[in-house]
Amino acid sequence: MQTSLPSLDVLKTFVVVAQRLNFTHAAQELHLTQGAVSRQILGLEQQLGYPLFSRRARGLTLTPQGALLLAPVQMALAQLAQALARAGEQPGTLRIKCPTCAMRWVLPRIIRLQNERPEMHIELTASVSHGLDFSSEHFDAAIVFGKPQGKRLKVHHLFDEILTPVCIPAYLPDLPQLTDLTEKTLLHPTRDRRDWLLWLKAAGQEALPSAKSQHFDTLDLAMSAALQGCGIAIGDLCLLEEDLQANRIVTPFPLSVVSGAAYYLVYPESAVVPAALNQLVAWLEQQAQQSRSRLENLLTSTQTH
């Protein structure tokens, strides 16, 4: 019976070789010689008592034992790396993942919270992705866009996505008509142009009014381009709240549409929730309620003029 465990370096070498199926390529990634990698694998096989790879003229293939071993070793190394990262963190640090499009709303509020409560330590990480797998990603909570996916999640609704065209004040005349968009550049946050088409359909128009367009990978990039005077974008009113209040950007048309999507704060359900996370949840829910109230007042004011 095997009683001693292989070293972590050797197990890491096994994983890299199994991924590359080539000693030379694995050696380059590990910054070792090909001979050193080959000797580590041979020593591991001798220690275990069975072969992990079949050596063939065209390269390597995993044996059934090697294939059975690969996934558990990868998982164990990943869990160990996460544990080491957690141990090295400042005690009480909350790690929050946030999509880039929501950063303009979330970041200022996180900073204000930390200024009010300097004992709280929050590490905010921006990501272009909207999803999160808490079993493989090292975060305590996340801001997500759209319906949260996954089981055993605690979900807190922050605000709905409300879309309307936005641009700098000088980009369109006062009281513009849809025909004023004919020669303007439309800024699209998605390749399928669905946000503009959704708003136009609500305005009674099926087709895009202008052939001039630029496409971006995120809503935040499209709104940033509008703030620079590059065109007119479909923007989310809650995300642009501070820019609207400062008149850096305007909503030239009174019509806005609810897309059906929303922003949520989520974290895994567990018996024990850190006190700092409960404080963060309460703070962001309060801030979101204030944003929704200010937005309702803004929309009411716009529709009455």
Beta strands, then each sheet from edge to edge (+ up, - down):
strand 1: 53-56
strand 2: 59-62
strand 3: 93-99
strand 4: 121-127
strand 5: 141-145
strand 6: 153-166
strand 7: 186-188
strand 8: 213-215
strand 9: 232-236
strand 10: 257-268
sheet 1: 1+ 2-
sheet 2: 4+ 3+ 5+ 10- 6+ 9- 7- 8-
end
